[in-house]
């Protein structure tokens, strides 16, 4: 009987573990590789942080966009600018509490000026910011703003075509 209970608990633990989004800590070079090697037709990268109120406000729109267009080849990656030290105590609980479905990565960089021009030459470094890439056509569109309700969908539709 104890063996059955132990196996049951192991299965439950594994099931819970699989449902939790593992947030990977990456460097900018990893992000560049993701952008270059993504097999998705459309890639949306949103740069955000838990301490950024406009960022937090618009996050649900990215999950909605993903659920509407994933079958069309959309990949959404939420790139957190939170400190690595805050991953376990702040970022992971936030992602879990908000039930975020999109992939979340934490960018482990402190010199933002070394890479923001590589994302977009016009980016001041402010967040929220979003890069949309149509991998079929090579079209890249960058937005340094908070998306109001409906704006994200409209922006994505313009990049899709």
CORKAPE-V715058 format. One record per residue. RES is the residue in three letters. SS is DSSP state (~ for helix, > for strand, _ for the rest). PSI is psi in radians with two decimals (NA if undefined). OMEGA is omega in radians with two decimals (none if undefined). Layout:
# CORKAPE-V715058
res: <RES,RES>
ss: <SS,SS>
psi: <PSI,PSI>
omega: <OMEGA,OMEGA>
This chain:
# CORKAPE-V715058
res: <UNK,UNK,UNK,UNK,UNK,UNK,UNK,UNK,UNK,UNK,UNK,UNK,UNK,UNK,UNK,UNK,UNK,UNK,UNK,UNK,UNK,UNK,UNK,UNK,UNK,UNK,UNK,UNK,UNK,UNK,UNK,UNK,UNK,UNK,UNK,UNK,UNK,UNK,UNK,UNK,UNK,UNK,UNK,UNK,UNK,UNK,UNK,UNK,UNK,UNK,UNK,UNK,UNK,UNK,UNK,UNK,UNK,UNK,UNK,UNK,UNK,UNK,UNK,UNK,UNK,UNK,UNK,UNK,UNK,UNK,UNK,UNK,UNK,UNK,UNK,UNK,UNK,UNK,UNK,UNK,UNK,UNK,UNK,UNK,UNK,UNK,UNK,UNK,UNK,UNK,UNK,UNK,UNK,UNK,UNK,UNK,UNK,UNK,UNK,UNK,UNK,UNK,UNK,UNK,UNK,UNK,UNK,UNK,UNK,UNK,UNK,UNK,UNK,UNK,UNK,UNK,UNK,UNK,UNK,UNK,UNK,UNK,UNK,UNK,UNK,UNK,UNK,UNK,UNK,UNK,UNK,UNK,UNK,UNK,UNK,UNK,UNK,UNK,UNK,UNK,UNK,UNK,UNK,UNK,UNK,UNK,UNK,UNK,UNK,UNK,UNK,UNK,UNK,UNK,UNK,UNK,UNK,UNK,UNK,UNK,UNK>
ss: <_,~,~,~,~,~,~,~,~,~,~,~,~,~,~,~,~,~,~,_,_,_,_,>,>,>,_,~,~,~,~,~,~,~,~,~,~,_,_,_,_,>,>,>,>,>,>,>,_,_,_,_,~,~,~,~,~,~,~,~,~,~,~,~,~,~,~,~,~,~,~,~,_,>,>,>,>,>,>,>,_,_,_,~,~,~,~,~,~,~,~,~,~,~,~,~,~,_,_,_,_,_,>,>,>,>,>,_,_,_,_,~,~,~,_,~,~,~,~,_,_,_,_,_,_,_,_,_,>,>,>,>,>,>,_,_,_,_,>,>,>,>,>,_,_,_,_,_,_,_,~,~,~,~,~,~,~,~,~,~,_>
psi: <-0.71,-0.63,-0.74,-0.76,-0.75,-0.76,-0.70,-0.79,-0.64,-0.78,-0.75,-0.77,-0.74,-0.68,-0.77,-0.67,-0.67,-0.50,-0.36,2.25,2.11,2.15,2.07,2.41,2.19,2.81,2.95,-0.64,-0.61,-0.71,-0.71,-0.75,-0.69,-0.81,-0.82,-0.63,0.09,2.33,0.04,2.65,-0.57,2.34,2.23,2.10,2.16,2.21,2.17,3.10,2.70,-0.45,-0.03,1.82,-0.80,-0.59,-0.86,-0.68,-0.66,-0.21,-0.75,-0.49,-0.55,-0.68,-0.68,-0.74,-0.78,-0.81,-0.55,-0.49,0.08,-0.68,-0.36,0.12,0.43,2.39,2.26,2.26,2.16,2.01,1.86,2.39,0.22,2.80,2.51,-0.65,-0.31,0.03,-0.97,-0.61,-0.38,-0.95,-0.92,-0.83,-0.63,-0.85,-0.72,-0.80,-0.67,-0.07,0.78,2.24,-0.46,2.74,2.39,2.29,2.68,2.12,2.01,1.32,2.48,-0.35,1.45,-0.53,-0.33,-0.26,-0.26,-0.61,-0.45,-0.46,-0.88,2.25,-0.41,0.00,2.18,-0.29,-0.10,2.63,2.70,2.64,2.56,2.34,2.21,2.30,2.20,1.80,-0.39,-0.73,-0.28,0.03,2.29,2.27,2.31,2.43,2.17,1.40,2.90,2.30,2.19,2.89,2.21,-0.41,-0.65,-0.80,-0.79,-0.74,-0.77,-0.74,-0.62,-0.52,-0.58,-0.63,NA>
omega: <3.13,3.13,3.13,3.12,3.13,3.11,3.11,3.13,3.10,3.13,3.11,3.14,3.13,3.12,3.12,-3.14,-3.12,-3.12,-3.12,3.08,3.07,-3.14,-3.13,3.04,-3.08,2.99,-3.13,3.12,3.07,3.13,3.07,3.11,3.10,-3.13,-3.09,-2.99,3.11,3.12,3.11,3.10,-3.10,-3.12,3.09,3.09,3.09,3.13,-2.97,3.02,-3.13,-3.11,-3.09,-3.08,3.11,3.11,-3.11,-3.11,-3.07,-3.06,-3.13,3.13,-3.13,3.06,3.10,3.11,3.13,-3.10,3.14,-2.98,-3.13,3.13,3.10,3.10,3.13,2.99,3.11,3.08,3.11,-3.05,-3.09,3.06,3.08,3.10,3.14,-3.13,-3.11,-3.06,-3.04,-3.05,-3.06,-2.99,-3.13,3.09,3.11,-3.13,3.13,-3.11,-3.13,3.11,-3.13,-3.10,-3.13,3.07,3.12,3.02,3.10,-3.09,-3.12,3.11,3.10,3.12,-3.09,-3.14,-3.12,-3.09,-3.04,3.10,3.12,3.04,3.06,-3.11,-3.11,-3.08,3.11,-3.08,3.13,3.05,0.11,3.08,-3.06,3.04,3.08,-3.11,2.98,-3.05,3.12,-3.05,-3.07,-3.13,3.09,3.10,-3.09,3.13,3.06,-3.04,2.98,3.07,3.00,-3.11,3.11,-3.09,-3.12,3.12,3.14,3.13,-3.14,3.13,3.12,3.12,3.14,-3.04,none>
